[in-house]
Amino acid sequence: MNKPVRQALFSALLVWAVAYPIFGLKLAFAGVTLQVHGASASTLGLIAGASVLLFLRVLFAEPLGRLRKGSGKPWVPPRVSNYLTLPSTQRWGLVALVALAFVWPFFGSRGAVDTATLILIYVMLGLGLNIVVGLAGLLDLGYVGFYAVGAYSYALLSHYLGLGFWECLPIAGLLAALFGLLLGFPVLRLRGDYLAIVTLGFGEIIRIFLRNLTSITGGPNGISNIEKPTFFGLSLERRAADGAQTFHQFFGLDYNPAHKVVYLYLIALLLALVALFVINRLLRMPIGRAWEALREDEIACRALGLNPTVIKLSAFTLGAAFAGFAGSFFAARQGLITPESFTFIESAIILAIVVLGGMGSQLGVVLAAIVMILLPELMREFSDYRMLMFGALMVLMMVWRPQGLLPMQRPHLELRQ
Amino acid sequence: MSQNNLLEVSGLSMRFGGLLAVNGVGMAVKEKQVVSMIGPNGAGKTTVFNCLTGFYRPTGGTILLAGEPIQGLPGHTIARKGVVRTFQNVRLFKDMTAVENLLIAQHQHLNTGFFAGLFKTPSFRRSEREAMAYAEHWLERVDLKAFANRPAGTLAYGQQRRLEIARCMMTRPRILMLDEPAAGLNPRETDDLKALIGVLREEYGTTVLLIEHDMKLVMSISDHIVVINQGSPLADGTPEQVRGNPAVIKAYLGEA
């Protein structure tokens, strides 16, 4: 047997070896004992089909590759691609996308708008973490801690002092930034793996602290009935609290719960756009360049008179502030927060968004947030295999695009001629 | 020693545990001089550099920059006072473009206000424009203008060396310290380097402190040479004095 055939046979066998135990065998209880059942004929057929396909794919890998290389023509005619890459075209494209994002929820379904709001929260978180991990190169596994600080600051201020969402938003951001600064100090001398471990611990400390501070935070039960944001003082609930007016009464509309959902979406969109704008400007400011320089070479930074301490702390602080904003919005949207909303898996998802999007890339973060949140929602029916698919997606990404979906583009700076 | 020394080092020593890497090194550098430090491999030349630039905290001795003691200060503080260095193995920000490398180094001369940058105020725009103009000036000087938007890590070795010197010049240094700038350069590039160091001194009034093994280069551009062997000062003088010094010849070539 020659080599391609042998390889192809081996691949086909591998399909069976992997797929049969996972899909083909089912465990069932019969009384107190476990029984192993075989799979249905259709499942076996599917596995057989997959193995045949892989067999053919490996067998004809070489001619297929030649075929692909042979058709070297560009997909898009050059004139069109020139037009598409013009800065003015791209600016108008961006404006159109933003306009679309503002308009569609008025026509979209309630569930879709709700999911989009969740995506926007993760966009904010991803953008914030991108400062720390993508730009400054400091691997932070406890980012969810700042998210929790933001959420609890709003929840507690609203619960005990009766403050509204809009007053609390900047306070939550500042408090999270303060925690970012506090975490920054002890980890100044750490890098890489060591930094990751310490920040991981920090995230867990905040969660466990919140869970055990029962007298103030309600412990594992969390805080419920958190007020929703108001529209210039108008409540979007069916009935307003004493003395307040509701949105639908003021405008003489019938009460519609969709108003609230759309309003929350619009707030999230606004916050995400502000975050996008601010970080985009930061990137082109001396501090943004210093973050990247720190990621590239800390010693060279010092030799040029850049103070690494200030740069690191500013990255931690600003990154945490965005998590604080996202957190207080999250609390307002959910109306109920518990420490279990802020487990390590959240940090992992946010980090996955940053890595998947392409470290340092803003648009990459947006795209990756959509992928990471939308895919599980769309694949609810396969929810048993959700983690399997998640893992498969990660493996495929690392094989095909290790630099991320939309890797960071270096800014092209025009010189005077 | 006289008062008009820009840099004055005396009795500098650096001990790592039981190892005395630098022992009682002294030197005096006047404004606009080119001073070289030579010595066999492992003599402690780079350790002296690390002490002068604050990467190590010297265990003894004094370092005066224009009469002000700077020994033991953190590296970035010393750099802000105008003592800037290059590295033996080039340390550029490799993923960033050449011009970005130059912009980073100008942080002291830029408008770093948060809100100024956020809203792109006129003063922010002006300071960025000036930084770009200065970066462009130096890219032209070191013949890298065509590579301005290339990631620094993709440049050829000689180009990276030139970019690193240009990046130091962005900080408007008083003393530029070059750690083996000619290592890995071909003879033509070494000649260019020699011309560049001349330009630094004549046009920009920069004082240059040099570690170098290329004796032809050292002898032709130095005003003063300090020889170090096994951490201790061996000789000190003009190129002619050092060239004829029997102790130096012995250290380099072994016993006759």
Interface residues (C-beta under 8 A of the other chain):
Chain A: V278 R281 L282 R284 M285 P286 I287 R289 A290 E292 A293 E296 D297 I299 A300 C301 R302 A303 L304 G305 L306 N307 P308 R410 P411 H412 L413 L415 R416
Chain B: T53 G54 F55 P74 G75 H76 T77 A79 R80 V84 R85 F87 R91 L92 F93 K94 D95 M96 T97 V99 E100 L103 I104 A105 H107 Q108 L110 N111 T112 F114 G117 L118 K120 M132 A133 E136 L139 K145 A148 N149 P151 R167 C168 T171
